[in-house]
Amino acid sequence: MTRRAAVLVALAASFLPVPAPAASADVPVVRAGAPVTGEATAASLLRPTTLRAAFRVPPADTALYVGTPWFVRDLSVTVVGPGARRRTIAATADLPGRMLGLRLPADAWQADRVELEATTVSLAAPPYLLTAEQLAQIAWRTWWYAAVFGALAALALVHAILAATLRSRACGWLAAAFTAQAGLTIPWLGIVRPPPELSQPLHAVLQSLAFITLALFAFAYARRVRFVPRVRVAVWSLVALNVVATAGGDVMQDLWPLPDLVTQAALAALHLAFIAIAVAAARAGIAGARYYVAATAVAALGFLLGAIPANDALLQAAPLAATALAAPLFALALFAQRQRRERERALRALPVHLDGLTAVANRPALDAALASACEHSGRTRTPLAALLVDIDHFHDYNELYGHHAGDDVLRRVAGALEDVTSRKSGAVAGRYGGEEFLALLPATDLPAAQKLADTVLEAIAALQIAHGGTPLKQLTASIGIAALTSANQTASAEELVRRASTALYVAKTMGRARAVVNEPILAPPPRMARC
């Protein structure tokens, strides 16, 4: 908060630099866009201080203003000279963005000096001398903060409703996190200007709430991952450290003994912890984990850019921009996970259950779904595609790494397959037997099935499972593709799987790690059961 508070009054400083004339020997000249520094002692929320400064302003062809960040409680300026003339001006919160400030007289550059007096709770963000153009830049950027606030508030409301209707803890924690982050953008909207006695404790509460709820969401989302106790202890220790650092910095300000480097390191470690949880969720095959990984990475990148010690408006706005980009990615991750649960619930409604090892549909469920999909395809005259996926050299993998590692591979490949096929409405994927998996794709022709099969291969390759018994030194899979189309609409379910198996055999003989399409037959074989 200490660094960000200065951004509101310094956003335009890098756009319209105004060269300052040579300063006099007695009173320094402050150029437009520069801070006004003076004599003051270290301050805090509990012990404010008075900042006094004397300066001169350069000639300008536009109006000059003195604006202050949130840490300044009151401000007055006395223009001294020429001669014995003295003019005192009290600041109001009427500048763009509800900034506390005032407009200097047009002839202020001719004055002997300008005396400033302000009560502040921190010296980290002093008043600034600004031009009308720089103020316009600040006012123009208000729309961006309003857009972020609106998006976060809408996401918070939607997830709060979902949490109540679906009784989902993950939705509830995410709604609370979005609410806290939306609250953090309120001071940037230019609607209200709360005094530091209110804004700083409120910032500490909201930021701490964001840390806590994001950690709760992370563990709720990745609950299928078996974290050892020390991992949870480490994450909650980082959350507690960041809560203490935020609250202490907001209240103690200049008197807070913890160095900025330690505070930044604690926040960086928390971002890394969230990324590690997201990666663990992806490795466990949790639906939507790729969105979760992207969200945590975007948030971490925004923090890193904002931590760069540079007076650059774009870098200072990076954390807020990262929040705006990461929020919908978190929502997509949760939505994808919810979709998978709905499909699993639908499969459990069948007379059979899920595969006990991989938690995807088992062989009886696939047979029932295949018969139903084949009947629907023939009745509605719509295509139906099937992908038969087989893990390459799986027997060798078990021999090299053991059956426990092989079981983990089956779970991860099943998760990757289901994650890809979940993007297709009505698709069903399950374990067909051993290391074989079958995916049924309604309303999908051969070109579309080929494209989806390539995506499945990419998802399996992205798991990066080492396999020393293969030339590629990495675990791969082969896919056979077949489809019921207008040319063979009356083919049976058994024939569809048989042709996919034939295509899989061709893929194996061609060198594995590929997807092969079996062209549709013109007529079903004789004496074959029809759908």
C-alpha positions, 0 to 999 in steps of 0.5 A, a space after each residue: 500500500 505504501 508504494 501504491 499510494 503514490 501512484 495516484 498522484 504520480 501516474 502522469 509524471 512520465 508522460 509530460 516531463 517539464 524541464 525545471 529551470 536552475 534552482 535559486 540558492 535559497 529555495 529549490 525549484 520543483 519541476 512538474 510531476 516531482 514530489 515536494 519534500 521537506 522537513 518532517 519526522 517519521 510518522 505512523 497512523 498512531 503518530 502523524 507528523 507535520 510536513 513543512 516544505 518551501 519551494 519554487 515552481 517553474 514557469 508553465 503554460 498551464 495551471 499547476 496543482 499540488 496533489 496528495 496521496 491518501 496518507 496526507 490528512 490535510 494540506 495548505 499552501 502559502 504563496 509568499 511574494 512578490 514583496 510582502 504579499 502572502 496568500 494562503 490556500 487550503 486544499 480540498 478533495 475536489 481534484 480528479 480521483 477525489 484527490 486532496 489538493 489545490 490549484 496554485 495561482 497563475 503567477 505562482 512562478 513569480 513568487 519568492 517561494 511557496 510554503 507547504 504544510 501538511 499532516 501525514 501518516 507516512 513520508 513514503 508518499 509526499 505531495 506532488 506538483 502536477 500540471 493540468 495535463 497530468 491531472 487529466 491523465 489521472 482522471 482518464 485512467 479512472 475507467 480502468 479501475 472502475 472496470 476492474 472493480 465491476 468485474 471483480 464485484 460481478 464475479 463475487 456476486 455470481 460465486 456467492 450465489 453458486 456457493 449458496 445454491 450448490 453448497 460449495 466451499 470452494 465457490 464461497 472462498 473464491 467469492 470472499 477473495 473476489 469481494 476483498 479484491 474488489 474492495 481494494 480497488 475502491 480508493 482508486 475509483 475516485 468516488 470517495 476519499 476516506 481519511 488514512 485512519 479509515 483507509 489504512 486499517 480497511 486496506 489491511 483487513 481486505 488484503 489479509 482477507 484476500 490472502 486467507 481466502 485464496 489459501 482456503 480456495 487453493 486447498 479446497 480446489 486441490 483437495 484430491 491432492 494428498 499434501 503432507 502436513 508440513 506443506 499446509 503448515 508452510 503455506 499457512 505460515 506464509 499467509 500469517 507472515 503476509 497478514 502481519 506484514 500488511 497490517 503492520 505496514 499499514 498501521 506503523 508506516 515509517 515506524 514499521 521495523 520490517 524491511 521492504 525486502 523482507 515483505 516483498 520476499 514473503 509475498 513472493 514466497 506466497 505466490 510461489 506456494 500458490 503456483 506449487 499447489 496449482 501445479 500439484 493439482 495439474 499433476 493430479 489430473 484435476 479438471 481445470 488445473 491449467 486455468 488455475 496454473 495460469 491464474 497463479 502465474 499471472 498473479 505472480 508476474 503482476 507482483 514481480 512487475 509491480 515490485 520493480 523499483 521504478 517510477 513507471 505508471 505501467 509497472 505500478 499498475 501491473 498488480 491490479 492488471 494481473 488481478 483483473 486477468 487472474 480472476 476469470 481464470 480462477 473462475 474458469 478453473 472452478 467451473 471446469 472442476 464443477 463440470 467434471 463433477 456433474 459428469 461423474 454424478 451423471 455416470 454414477 446414476 447409471 447401473 454401474 460405477 466409476 473405475 476405482 483406480 482412475 475415477 473415470 467411467 469403467 468398462 460397464 459404464 462405457 458399454 452403456 454409454 456407447 450403446 446409448 450414443 450409438 442409438 442416438 446417432 442412428 436416430 438423429 443422423 448425427 456423427 459419433 466419433 470414438 477415440 481408443 487411447 493406449 499408453 505406449 510401452 506401459 508394460 515396460 514402464 511397470 517393469 522399470 518403475 513398479 506398479 505403484 508408479 504405473 497406477 499413478 500414470 493411469 490416473 494422470 493420463 485418465 485426468 488429462 484425457 477427461 480434461 480435454 474431452 470435457 470441452 466437448 459437450 456430451 463427451 464421455 471418457 473412461 477406462 476401457 481395460 488395462 492401459 486403454 481408454 475410450 472417449 465417445 464424442 457425440 456430434 463429432 466427425 472425423 476431422 474434428 475427432 482428429 483435432 481433438 485426438 492431437 490435443 489429447 496427445 499434447 496433454 499427455 506429453 505435457 504431463 512430462 512423465 519420464 520413461 527410460 524404456 522408450 526412445 523418446 525417454 518420455 511416456 507417450 500414447 497412441 490413439 485410434 480414431 473411428 466415427 459413425 458418419 452418414 456413410 456408415 450410420 447403421 454400423 454397430 457399436 461393436 464395429 465402431 470400437 473394432 475400427 478404432 482398435 484397428 486404427 490404434 494397431 496401425 498407430 502402433 506399427 507406425 512408431 507409436 506416439 500418434 493418432 491414426 484415423 480409420 476411414 468409415 466403412 460403407 456397410 456394416 458386416 453381416 450378422 452384427 448386432 445393430 444399435 
